[in-house]
């Protein structure tokens, strides 16, 4: 969950080339490269995919992201982070069709990915990092 200086959170809508949950909004993440820490992966992925410079501020939690209809099981650690630079841009248009900053009280919750719903629930229980 990346927050801007106004307290809004960044969301991306998954595009047709996404591995799963196409068309749903998410708190973006990505794959971890060999030897890379989880926090470093967050920083790298936001730069690569959106041109955002972020600083990780805390761990929210870890969830099992199980998608039976798609035969997939992912382990999804989620973090809080803050934007420290960059202007958000869609750099992988096949994987992401829309981006935006949202207030926590106006998220498209019924249109969030399973992992993002889990992250939001854990964040609300834990509170800001």
C-alpha positions in Angstrom: 0.0 0.0 0.0 1.8 3.1 -1.3 0.6 6.4 0.1 1.1 9.9 -1.3 1.7 13.0 0.8 -2.1 13.6 0.9 -2.8 10.2 2.5 -4.2 8.6 -0.7 -3.3 5.1 -1.7 -2.2 4.0 -5.1 -4.2 1.4 -7.0 -3.8 -0.2 -10.4 -6.3 -2.1 -12.6 -5.0 -5.4 -13.8 -4.9 -5.7 -17.6 -5.5 -8.5 -20.1 -1.9 -9.9 -19.8 -2.1 -10.1 -15.9 -1.6 -13.7 -14.6 -4.9 -13.6 -12.8 -7.9 -11.5 -11.6 -7.9 -9.5 -14.8 -9.9 -6.3 -14.6 -9.7 -5.9 -10.8 -8.0 -3.2 -8.9 -5.0 -4.0 -6.7 -2.3 -2.6 -4.4 0.5 -3.4 -6.9 3.4 -5.7 -6.1 5.4 -8.1 -8.1 7.9 -10.9 -8.2 11.1 -11.1 -6.1 14.3 -11.6 -8.0 16.9 -14.1 -6.8 18.8 -12.7 -3.8 16.6 -9.6 -3.5 14.9 -8.7 -0.3 11.1 -8.3 -0.2 11.3 -4.6 0.5 13.8 -4.1 -2.3 11.5 -5.9 -4.7 8.7 -3.5 -3.8 10.9 -0.5 -4.5 12.1 -2.0 -7.8 8.7 -3.0 -9.0 7.1 0.4 -8.4 9.9 2.0 -10.3 9.8 -0.5 -13.2 6.0 -0.6 -13.6 4.9 2.9 -12.7 7.9 5.2 -12.5 7.3 5.8 -8.8 10.0 6.1 -6.2 8.8 4.6 -2.9 10.2 4.0 0.5 8.9 1.0 2.4 7.7 1.9 5.9 6.5 -1.3 7.4 5.1 -4.9 7.0 1.3 -5.2 7.1 1.2 -9.0 7.0 1.4 -12.1 4.8 -1.6 -13.9 3.3 -2.3 -17.0 1.3 -3.7 -15.8 -2.1 -5.5 -18.9 -3.2 -7.4 -18.7 -6.5 -9.1 -22.1 -7.0 -10.7 -21.2 -10.3 -7.3 -20.3 -11.8 -5.4 -23.1 -10.1 -3.0 -20.7 -8.4 -1.7 -20.2 -4.9 0.5 -17.3 -4.1 2.1 -16.2 -0.8 1.5 -12.4 -0.6 3.5 -10.3 1.8 2.1 -6.7 2.0 3.8 -3.6 3.0 3.1 0.1 3.6 5.2 2.5 1.7 5.2 6.2 0.8 5.8 7.9 -2.5 9.1 9.9 -2.3 9.3 10.8 -6.0 8.2 10.1 -9.6 5.0 10.7 -11.5 2.9 7.6 -11.9 2.7 6.3 -15.4 1.5 3.0 -16.8 4.7 1.4 -18.2 3.3 -2.1 -18.9 -0.1 -1.3 -20.6 -0.9 -5.0 -21.3 -0.6 -5.8 -17.5 -2.2 -2.6 -16.3 -5.0 -0.6 -17.9 -5.6 2.2 -15.3 -4.0 3.7 -12.2 -5.0 6.2 -9.6 -4.8 7.6 -6.1 -7.7 6.8 -3.8 -8.8 7.9 -0.3 -9.2 4.9 2.0 -12.9 5.7 2.4 -13.6 5.7 -1.3 -11.8 2.5 -2.6 -13.5 0.3 -5.1 -13.6 -2.5 -2.5 -15.9 -4.8 -4.4 -13.5 -4.6 -7.4 -10.3 -5.3 -5.5 -8.2 -8.5 -6.0 -8.3 -11.1 -3.2 -4.8 -10.2 -2.1 -5.7 -6.5 -2.0 -8.8 -7.2 0.1 -6.7 -9.3 2.5 -4.2 -6.4 2.7 -6.8 -3.8 3.3 -8.4 -5.9 6.1 -5.0 -6.5 7.8 -4.2 -2.8 7.4 -7.5 -1.7 9.0 -6.9 -4.1 12.0 -3.2 -3.1 12.4 -3.4 0.6 11.6 -0.8 2.8 9.8 2.8 1.8 10.1 
